[in-house]
Amino acid sequence: MEPTIRIAQKQDLDVITELNSELADYHRALDAYYRSGQETRNVFNEYVREILGKNHVRIVVADMGGRVVGYCIGKIEPTKPFISPERIGKISDAIVKKAYRNCGIGRHMVYSLFDWFEEHGICQIELSVDSRNEDGVKAWESLGFYEFMKKMRIEL
């Protein structure tokens, strides 16, 4: 069964929030730098409520027979003055429920965002993935993404 990729609606907010909690908990297990799903649930719900339907944002969901099994957020953002091009696409979140992984659902969602970015004249897309998230790194690389910058931190 092929997923239906559609633009997220207000009625999808609760399931998107639940999926994000799963994503947050996964990252929390990697590093205490990240907050848990329980800690982020309310603020994330409010964040999505605020950006849903904005012209520079596209949130897509994967629908399998009336059940949302994944979501992905894309944004169009201006770049810094010394960067070319002036606007880029950014993917900030992507998750598919565990039972539905490795069957192309994430790929369908990302390709849907690629189409939206292209319709808006965007030719470069960036995202961040924790380097310890090996499955995530492999998934993004399989879609053509490559590492071009390293983000570093120090704890004082």
Rosetta blueprint (number, residue, H / E / L):
1 M L
2 E L
3 P L
4 T E
5 I E
6 R E
7 I E
8 A L
9 Q L
10 K H
11 Q H
12 D H
13 L H
14 D H
15 V H
16 I H
17 T H
18 E H
19 L H
20 N H
21 S H
22 E H
23 L H
24 A H
25 D H
26 Y H
27 H H
28 R H
29 A H
30 L H
31 D L
32 A L
33 Y L
34 Y L
35 R L
36 S L
37 G H
38 Q H
39 E H
40 T H
41 R H
42 N H
43 V H
44 F H
45 N H
46 E H
47 Y H
48 V H
49 R H
50 E H
51 I H
52 L L
53 G L
54 K L
55 N L
56 H L
57 V E
58 R E
59 I E
60 V E
61 V E
62 A E
63 D E
64 M E
65 G L
66 G L
67 R E
68 V E
69 V E
70 G E
71 Y E
72 C E
73 I E
74 G E
75 K E
76 I E
77 E E
78 P E
79 T L
80 K L
81 P L
82 F L
83 I L
84 S L
85 P L
86 E L
87 R E
88 I E
89 G E
90 K E
91 I E
92 S E
93 D E
94 A E
95 I E
96 V E
97 K L
98 K H
99 A H
100 Y H
101 R L
102 N L
103 C L
104 G L
105 I H
106 G H
107 R H
108 H H
109 M H
110 V H
111 Y H
112 S H
113 L H
114 F H
115 D H
116 W H
117 F H
118 E H
119 E H
120 H L
121 G L
122 I L
123 C L
124 Q L
125 I E
126 E E
127 L E
128 S L
129 V L
130 D L
131 S L
132 R L
133 N L
134 E H
135 D H
136 G H
137 V H
138 K H
139 A H
140 W H
141 E H
142 S H
143 L L
144 G L
145 F L
146 Y L
147 E L
148 F L
149 M L
150 K L
151 K L
152 M L
153 R L
154 I L
155 E L
156 L L
